[in-house]
Amino acid sequence: MERITMAHGSGGEETSRLIEAVFAKYLGNSYLSQMEDSTVVPGSSELAVTTDSFVVTPYIYPGGDIGRLCVCGTVNDLLMSGAVPQYLTCGFILEEGLPLEKLEQIVRSMADTAEEAGVLVAAGDTKVIENRGDAEGGLMINTAGVGFMRAGVQRLLPSGIQAGDQVLVSGRLGDHHAAILGCRLQMAHSIRSDNAPLSEMAEALFDRGLHVHEMRDVTRGGLAGVLNELAGASGKVIGLEEQDIPVSPEVTSFAGILGLDPLYMGNEGKMVLFVPKKEAQEALEIIRACRYGEEAALIGSVREPEAGESPILLLHTGIGGTRILGPLYGEGLPRIC
């Protein structure tokens, strides 16, 4: 089995062969194939720009891998600002000893996901570092993304959240977290990661002309982490209905065994959005008609704080009580991205 060596990072013949045999094979296009220090692409008057780094372990897991993950994470960040994702860059940091066939699997997955999301990888870079103790060798990927703002759509911000807004989530929670943690603990289960680009549902919502006030992808820190941030930034009280929050029985059982709360478990293919009450049912139907949105749910609402009350996230429980969902403190275990 051929593996990555330090020579692959030398900038010489081995580097050229690696680029040609793996990266150009799957990611090649009219921009990337120029092999210049920079490339020139068609632009727009208003751009959304994001960057992220991915260090997930294991880098291949049930339902996905780091290649799919890095495209989904970057594309979804652009979508949440109201932009149309267009271009990505990718920087690979490879450890000596990484099997070439696994690198090829990851790059192929990245290319397939980019095609699904409708984006081009316009620039890239590869570095090789010494093995840090992993017998097989690992890898990390940094991506940057550029998207064009939609005409007539204002940038989505927490300040856009209004009293009376309804809170929707695009599907069940915790699958990605459980899939990766299960791998690490060598637990047998059927849970697969939810890593997915949310392009179709975001485009459908804006094409229908709905007044989306805010959107966020639900990643590290889970739904409760994201909504705590939005409650504080918007100055509102967000109330969730526990019985309406979608979590699979498998994830519920998995979380129960390990003492985890699905509301704080990470995801990589879910978004939460705020829309006016009169548009909530239509928005729900649109999302459910899209790929990856079949289990979307309306899970709560927004109100102004009462006298003496601070902006806060509340959970109305299935037994009639109400509890505060505070921010995540300390390290959310395991690190999943």
SVG drawing of the C-alpha trace seen along z (x, -y; Angstrom):
<svg xmlns="http://www.w3.org/2000/svg" viewBox="-50 -46 62 50">
<polyline fill="none" stroke="black" stroke-width="0.4" points="0.0,0.0 1.5,-3.3 1.6,-6.0 2.3,-9.7 6.0,-10.4 7.9,-13.6 8.9,-13.7 5.3,-14.4 5.6,-17.8 9.0,-18.7 7.6,-20.7 9.3,-18.4 8.4,-15.4 6.6,-13.5 4.5,-16.5 3.6,-17.0 2.6,-13.3 0.4,-13.5 -1.4,-16.6 -2.0,-15.0 -3.0,-11.6 -5.3,-12.6 -6.2,-16.3 -6.4,-17.3 -8.1,-13.9 -11.1,-14.7 -11.1,-18.4 -9.8,-19.7 -11.7,-22.5 -10.8,-25.4 -9.6,-27.5 -7.8,-24.9 -6.1,-23.4 -4.2,-26.6 -1.9,-25.6 -1.0,-29.3 -0.3,-31.0 -3.7,-32.5 -6.7,-32.3 -9.2,-34.9 -12.9,-34.0 -16.1,-35.9 -17.3,-38.0 -20.2,-40.0 -20.7,-43.4 -21.4,-41.8 -19.5,-38.7 -19.9,-36.4 -16.6,-35.0 -15.9,-32.3 -13.1,-30.0 -12.9,-26.9 -10.5,-24.1 -11.4,-20.4 -9.5,-18.0 -12.1,-15.3 -11.1,-11.9 -11.6,-9.4 -11.4,-11.1 -13.7,-8.4 -16.8,-7.6 -20.3,-6.1 -22.1,-8.3 -19.2,-10.5 -15.6,-11.6 -13.5,-14.7 -13.8,-15.5 -17.5,-15.6 -17.5,-17.4 -15.3,-20.3 -17.4,-21.1 -20.7,-20.8 -19.4,-23.0 -18.1,-25.7 -21.0,-25.8 -23.5,-25.8 -21.8,-28.8 -22.2,-30.8 -25.8,-29.8 -26.7,-31.0 -25.8,-34.5 -28.2,-34.5 -25.5,-34.0 -25.3,-31.6 -22.0,-29.6 -19.8,-29.7 -16.1,-28.9 -14.0,-27.0 -10.3,-26.8 -8.8,-23.8 -5.5,-23.4 -4.5,-19.8 -2.0,-19.1 -1.0,-15.4 0.9,-13.3 3.6,-11.0 2.3,-7.5 -1.2,-8.4 -2.4,-5.7 -2.8,-7.2 -6.0,-5.2 -7.6,-6.8 -6.5,-10.2 -8.0,-9.5 -11.3,-8.3 -11.5,-11.6 -10.7,-13.8 -13.3,-11.9 -15.9,-12.4 -15.0,-16.1 -15.5,-16.4 -18.8,-14.6 -20.1,-16.9 -18.9,-20.0 -20.8,-18.9 -23.9,-18.3 -23.6,-21.7 -23.0,-23.5 -19.6,-24.9 -16.1,-24.8 -12.8,-24.2 -10.9,-27.1 -7.6,-26.9 -5.8,-24.5 -2.5,-23.7 -0.9,-20.6 1.7,-20.3 3.2,-17.2 4.3,-17.0 6.1,-14.4 4.0,-11.7 3.0,-12.7 2.4,-9.1 -0.6,-7.8 0.5,-4.5 -1.5,-5.2 -1.0,-8.9 -3.7,-11.6 -4.8,-14.7 -6.3,-18.1 -8.1,-20.3 -8.6,-24.1 -11.2,-25.5 -12.3,-29.0 -15.5,-29.8 -16.9,-32.6 -20.6,-33.2 -22.6,-35.9 -25.3,-37.7 -28.8,-37.2 -30.3,-40.3 -33.0,-41.7 -32.0,-39.6 -30.5,-41.4 -27.7,-39.7 -29.2,-37.6 -28.3,-38.7 -29.5,-38.0 -30.9,-41.6 -33.5,-40.5 -35.2,-38.1 -38.6,-39.5 -41.1,-38.8 -43.6,-36.3 -41.2,-34.6 -41.4,-30.8 -38.4,-28.6 -37.9,-25.7 -35.2,-23.1 -34.5,-21.2 -34.2,-17.7 -33.3,-15.4 -30.4,-16.2 -27.3,-14.5 -26.6,-12.0 -23.1,-13.4 -22.0,-13.5 -23.2,-10.0 -21.7,-8.5 -18.2,-9.8 -18.3,-9.1 -19.6,-5.6 -16.6,-5.0 -14.2,-6.1 -15.7,-4.0 -16.1,-1.0 -19.8,-0.8 -22.0,1.1 -25.0,-1.0 -26.8,-2.0 -26.4,-5.8 -24.9,-7.7 -23.6,-11.2 -26.0,-13.9 -23.2,-15.8 -25.0,-17.4 -25.0,-20.6 -28.2,-22.6 -28.2,-24.4 -31.5,-23.0 -33.6,-24.0 -32.0,-27.5 -32.5,-28.2 -36.2,-27.0 -37.0,-29.3 -35.6,-32.4 -37.0,-31.5 -40.5,-31.4 -39.9,-34.9 -40.3,-34.0 -39.2,-36.5 -36.5,-34.5 -35.2,-36.7 -32.2,-34.5 -30.7,-31.2 -27.8,-29.3 -26.3,-25.8 -26.4,-23.7 -22.8,-22.4 -20.6,-22.4 -22.5,-23.1 -25.7,-21.8 -29.1,-23.4 -28.9,-24.8 -25.5,-26.4 -26.6,-28.1 -29.9,-29.4 -28.3,-30.6 -26.0,-32.8 -29.0,-34.0 -31.1,-34.8 -28.4,-37.0 -27.5,-38.7 -31.1,-39.4 -32.2,-40.5 -35.2,-38.1 -36.5,-35.1 -36.6,-31.9 -38.9,-29.2 -38.7,-25.6 -41.2,-22.8 -39.5,-19.6 -41.9,-17.2 -41.5,-18.9 -37.7,-18.6 -36.8,-15.8 -34.3,-13.2 -34.1,-9.6 -34.7,-6.8 -31.2,-5.5 -29.6,-8.8 -31.9,-9.2 -30.7,-5.7 -27.1,-6.4 -27.1,-9.8 -28.8,-8.2 -26.2,-5.5 -23.4,-8.1 -25.1,-10.9 -25.3,-13.3 -28.0,-15.7 -29.0,-15.7 -29.7,-19.4 -25.9,-20.0 -24.7,-17.3 -23.1,-18.4 -24.5,-18.2 -23.2,-18.9 -26.3,-19.0 -29.0,-20.9 -30.1,-24.4 -32.4,-26.4 -34.3,-29.4 -36.7,-32.1 -39.7,-33.1 -42.9,-35.2 -45.7,-33.1 -47.9,-33.5 -45.2,-32.0 -44.0,-29.2 -46.2,-26.4 -45.3,-27.2 -41.6,-27.3 -42.0,-23.9 -43.6,-22.4 -40.8,-23.8 -38.1,-22.3 -39.8,-18.9 -40.0,-18.7 -36.2,-19.1 -33.5,-16.5 -32.3,-16.3 -35.3,-18.2 -37.9,-15.4 -38.0,-15.4 -38.0,-19.2 -40.1,-20.5 -41.5,-23.7 -40.0,-23.6 -40.6,-27.0 -41.3,-30.7 -39.8,-34.1 -41.0,-36.8 -39.8,-40.0 -38.4,-39.6 -40.8,-40.5 -40.0,-43.2 -36.8,-42.2 -36.2,-39.3 -33.0,-38.8 -32.7,-37.4 -32.7,-33.6 -33.4,-30.2 -36.2,-28.2 -37.3,-24.6 -41.0,-23.8 -40.8,-20.2 -43.1,-17.3 -44.4,-17.2 -45.4,-20.8 -42.4,-22.4 -40.0,-25.0 -36.2,-25.0 -33.4,-27.2 -31.1,-25.9 -27.8,-27.6 -24.7,-27.8 -22.3,-24.9 -19.5,-25.2 -16.1,-23.6 -15.1,-21.1 -17.9,-19.5 -16.8,-15.9 -15.8,-14.5 -14.3,-17.1 -16.2,-16.3 -14.8,-18.7"/>
</svg>
